[in-house]
Amino acid sequence: MDTYKSSISPYFMLVFVPLYTFVLQTYGWYYLLAVFLLTYLVSSFNFIIQIYEQNLKFEVLIFKYAIYKKTIKPEQIRKITFKRTSWTRKSAVIHIRQGKNIRLIDFEPKTYCAKLEQFAIAHQIEIQKTKDFQLLERHYS
């Protein structure tokens, strides 16, 4: 079993500074406090993907409490697409047959794409790689 984690940056809250000032000027302190607490709550989301030999487990947590858990068996996966999301950042999209796709962006450690590819090969799941992702593999692996 391999565990990979990702979280929303604490700097996420800084994006909403103009919203904070607008809410304060328009609605007052109580609404500002509500908006601030909501953005704090969103910025405390954590994402975990665990890659087992026979399945994948995906979790979304707020602080330490799981709000969403999904165990994905290889038969449920239509394909896995590997993409480039920024200059040197890799990501993957797990396309589910019945349900919503799962996007994996900026998980730590960075080996999650390689492990996911090994999982797909072992279970004969279709793999799709964009040209940009292949470029990253050649130069940054």
C-alpha positions in Angstrom: 0.0 0.0 0.0 1.2 3.4 -0.9 -0.3 6.6 0.5 -0.2 10.0 -1.2 -1.5 13.3 0.2 -2.5 16.6 -1.1 -4.0 19.7 0.5 -5.2 23.2 -0.4 -2.6 25.8 0.2 -3.1 28.1 3.2 -2.4 31.0 0.8 -5.8 30.1 -0.8 -7.4 32.5 1.7 -5.4 35.5 0.4 -7.3 35.2 -2.9 -10.4 36.3 -1.1 -9.1 39.5 0.4 -11.0 41.7 -2.0 -14.2 39.7 -1.2 -13.5 40.2 2.5 -13.3 44.0 2.1 -16.5 44.0 0.0 -18.4 42.0 2.5 -17.2 44.1 5.4 -18.2 47.4 3.7 -21.5 46.0 2.4 -22.8 43.7 5.1 -20.8 44.1 8.2 -18.7 42.1 10.7 -21.0 39.1 11.1 -21.0 38.3 7.4 -17.3 38.9 7.2 -16.8 36.4 10.0 -19.0 33.9 8.2 -17.2 34.3 4.9 -13.8 34.1 6.6 -14.8 30.9 8.5 -16.1 29.4 5.2 -12.8 30.0 3.4 -10.8 28.7 6.4 -12.9 25.5 6.3 -12.4 25.1 2.6 -8.6 25.7 2.9 -8.4 22.9 5.5 -9.5 20.2 3.0 -7.0 17.3 2.6 -7.1 14.6 -0.1 -5.6 11.1 0.3 -5.2 8.4 -2.4 -4.1 5.0 -1.3 -2.9 2.6 -4.0 -3.3 -1.1 -3.0 -2.6 -4.1 -5.3 -6.3 -4.8 -5.9 -8.0 -1.4 -5.5 -7.6 2.4 -5.0 -9.0 4.2 -2.0 -9.7 8.0 -2.3 -10.6 10.2 0.7 -11.5 13.8 1.3 -10.9 15.1 4.8 -11.7 18.3 6.6 -9.1 18.6 9.4 -8.9 14.9 10.3 -12.5 13.9 9.6 -13.4 12.0 6.5 -16.3 13.6 4.6 -16.0 11.4 1.4 -14.5 7.9 1.0 -14.5 5.9 -2.2 -12.9 2.5 -2.9 -12.3 2.0 -6.6 -11.9 -1.5 -8.1 -10.0 -1.9 -11.4 -13.3 -3.0 -13.1 -14.8 0.4 -12.3 -12.0 2.3 -14.0 -12.5 3.1 -17.7 -9.1 4.7 -18.2 -6.5 6.9 -16.5 -5.3 10.1 -18.2 -2.0 11.6 -17.3 -1.6 15.4 -17.9 0.7 18.3 -17.3 -0.9 21.0 -15.1 1.9 23.5 -14.8 5.5 24.0 -15.7 6.7 20.8 -13.9 3.7 19.5 -12.2 2.0 16.2 -13.2 -1.6 15.2 -12.7 -3.8 12.2 -13.3 -7.5 11.8 -14.0 -9.1 8.5 -13.1 -12.1 8.0 -15.4 -14.8 6.0 -13.6 -17.4 4.0 -15.5 -20.3 4.9 -13.2 -19.7 8.2 -11.3 -17.6 11.2 -11.3 -14.0 11.3 -12.4 -11.3 11.8 -9.8 -8.6 14.3 -10.4 -5.2 13.9 -8.7 -3.2 17.1 -8.7 0.0 17.9 -6.7 0.1 14.9 -4.4 3.1 14.1 -2.2 5.4 12.2 -2.7 5.6 13.0 -6.4 5.8 9.3 -7.4 2.1 8.9 -7.4 1.8 9.0 -11.2 4.3 6.2 -11.6 2.6 4.0 -9.1 -0.8 4.7 -10.7 0.6 3.8 -14.0 2.0 0.5 -12.6 -1.5 -0.2 -11.1 -3.1 0.4 -14.5 -0.6 -1.8 -16.3 -1.1 -4.6 -13.8 -4.9 -4.5 -14.2 -4.9 -3.8 -18.0 -6.5 -0.4 -17.6 -6.3 1.9 -20.6 -3.6 4.6 -20.1 -3.6 7.9 -22.0 -0.7 10.4 -21.7 -0.8 13.9 -23.2 2.2 15.1 -25.2 3.1 17.6 -22.5 3.1 14.8 -19.9 5.4 12.7 -22.0 7.7 15.7 -22.3 7.8 16.0 -18.4 8.5 12.3 -18.2 11.5 12.6 -20.4 13.0 15.7 -18.8 12.0 15.7 -15.2 11.8 12.0 -14.1 
